[in-house]
């Protein structure tokens, strides 16, 4: 009994609408966007990397993590990390005209609830990472993307989670993420944002770092905002 | 949660029409978490429809008898039986709560007036017997009509109890409890064509049970690596072949399907067939693996084909050809440009099911009703 080929559905009209919406939501990943077209792939990859690290942490914080979700996120993280340049020092990126507007609007419109959830999220994750040091100026971290050394914090995260992770820790899953180095993101992500606003850039060793600083700050602020939303699924559609 | 969306891909002709026949349950926004339906399964005849919810309940609907005065109307389904299948449990050893959410329901082939089904949550599978009672015995010798026991020494005459009709009562009783065999979350159960055994699959292992034996099971597939650091793939679904009781398939999070023959060895770690479609280089992205993860696999009734569901498509495979599917149906291709947003809000990890219609001629799938 032979089955004939299935028909492909045509959704041209809706595709255009969706693409417009995509441009607003994730402009930094839209290859047609002028900023992204000029920006190196590392910018988009690092945003996705941050998001994936957030997801990983969130997944590990569950009392019994969903193994499928965990494995898929880890594999995606590995793909992203493999695609990122080894010395991911971001060259100066021309500031996209729309980006500050979007960021300002987002910051301006973020209400107390969002700020509160961001603050509590950062607090929770900083507990996991065991960070207790004062916020450090980004400049002292060296070029973004370079590891700051020390033990992989992902391993530390799992250790700090304690016995609540139950069977996964027992199975030795803590070594699963050793090859994923997230150390350069952890301090960057949490230290300045814990003040709830952009930290004023410290005087760096070179002027060329100043515009780079703004771009990086904007990036991770966007990411944290997106990351906050990523942890809350929108209500599912009705029947 | 994916809304109900009928999708029909008629293989021959375009005369198939889909429409909502009935909507059961609450249609407003205020639905309690426990009432969210987590699995649905028709019986083999289609007369019964079982639903499981997050609260551990099973509700069975029965199709009403066809009305001869309305021969073209579709039979409506009405509630037939409701019972609490699973309760939340606490694993004291690991300090973890075990959800009562019903992950899967599978009907056993009907061999008597009673119906049997298997229902499972993350850790425990239960065999339920659903039987009808429409007669009541009256005239017992040793007890009164209200149930009180009589003193045997006061009985001077014997009588034969008489069966009298009563209002139909549907009883659900647990017959077997298959527990403590899965370290990870059970995602699939499948009854074998021998009607004696069934399999249960979790993220890393597949166990074979006998329906009569609850205190042990055989492990037939184990993909847990010796070193958990090397874990890159999990089992997502598994099913027995509809006719060959020695053949089963299981799908993985990497988009592969393995067919195993239990005759070849006790532990089916080495597959007999390996189905994987090569990745299209033009559509490669960071999310390629996630969207290729197979969420459901179903054999056709003939046993010649199998169907797999991944995030964006339904694929029909010929069991004789491992290199690629014979058919690919895009379910919601318009989502391909939004994968990043879907990754952000975790929708990209949603799982869908698929099933064949009775004649293996159409492919039915569930898709997002609206995003």
Interface residues (C-beta under 8 A of the other chain):
Chain A: X1 X3 X4 X5 X6 X7 X8 X9 X11 X14 X15 X18 X19 X21 X22 X25 X26 X29 X48 X51 X55 X63 X64 X66 X67 X68 X69 X71 X72 X74 X75 X76 X79 X80 X83 X163 X164 X166 X167 X168 X170 X171 X172 X173 X175 X176 X178 X226 X229 X230 X233 X234 X235 X236 X237 X238 X239
Chain B: X1 X2 X3 X4 X9 X11 X12 X23 X25 X27 X29 X91 X94 X95 X96 X97 X183 X184 X185 X203 X204 X224 X227 X228 X229 X231 X232 X233 X234 X236 X253 X286 X287 X289 X290 X293 X302 X304 X305 X316 X326 X327 X328 X329 X330 X333 X334 X337 X338 X340 X341 X343 X344 X345 X346 X347 X349 X360 X361 X363 X368 X369 X370 X371
